Amino acid sequence: MTRAPLSLFGLHGSRPLAEQVAARLEIALAAHEERDFEDGEHKARPLQDVRGHDAFVLHTLHGGEGDSANDRLCRLLFFCGALRDAGAARVTAVAPYLCYARKDRRTKTNDPVTTRYVAAMFEAVGIGQVITLEVHNLAAFENAFRCPSLHVPAAPLFAAHFAPLLRRVPAVVVSPDTGGAKRAEQVREALESLRGAPVGAAFMEKHRSGGVVTGTLFAGDVRGRVAIIVDDLISTGGTLLRAARACREAGAAEIHAAAAHGLFTGGAEDLFAAGLFESVVVSSTVPPFRLAGAARARLTILDAAEPLARAIAACHDAG
């Protein structure tokens, strides 16, 4: 049976990352057109025949420079729908950063569960598969989407980055809240495997209600060790700063921050000005356009194109 041709599209605002993914797949990005209208609406269409193709559309769904997460989500949905109408055999949405994934359960009466609503919109336009990198809550993500979903973990990226730096220095991977303990454990296991030496674990207590964060319990031994605080994303940076201060008070020798997605919203520059971190490490899923000057210069960005390319290739090979 002949395998369907692979076409990879990169929508505006995500094209640099899409080009890097295409280069690793050793293909050219498929041609498409996007137009903006005076009233804020937009349209996008493929400029090549996609009938019978296995089409992948890469668009990272963070709020950007001049467009919101809502704008980006609509562009992705409408373009994927257009590909289906144009006869694509299958359309896969590649959303390295998936918007609205943080609201995955009801914490108050009548709360929305936006992860599930986004999944319903993906399915409504005929998206047959979803790929994302380090989603906020993996179980909620997998339960929300009825179509096949592939989650690309960030743990191998972080382990490969930190292992050569740590060598035989005692290290601890810290979760800034109990909800991220599984994510931190993945990084700890991957780092321990690469180092061939034990890596400790620690976590920080965190409760959020009405926008107020509380919790002071810190569990784990970081005294004299290198602490790597792992989270799925950096927004204002407040969660990481709380955990870093707790690590410093507990005697950590060095503190590093690692998060898959660097949103760096209001106040995030305090993360760099506080003088607590030896390094702040993110992946390339979100460009650091909100950072400038010294803060941006101190940021380490890991290449997400390679694991995304491997995920696309695996999905295409599986048919």
Buried (B, 14 or more C-beta within 10 A) or exposed (E): EEEBBBBBBBBBBBBEBBBBBBEBBEBEBBEBEEEEEEEEEBEBBBEEEBEEBBBBBBBBBBBBEEBEBEBBBBBBBBBBBBBBEBEBBBBBBBBBBBBBBBBBEEEEEEEEBBBBEBBEBBBEBBBBBBBBBBBBBBEBBEBBBEBEBBBBBBBBBBBEBBBEBBEEEBBBBBBBBBBBBEBBBBBBBBBBEBBEBEBBBBBBBBEEEEEEEEBEEBBBBBEEBBBBBBBBBBBBBBBBBBBBBBBBEBEBBBBBBBBBBBBBEEEBBEBBEBEBBBBBBBBBBBBBEBBEEEBBEBBEBBEBBBBBBBBBBEBBEEE
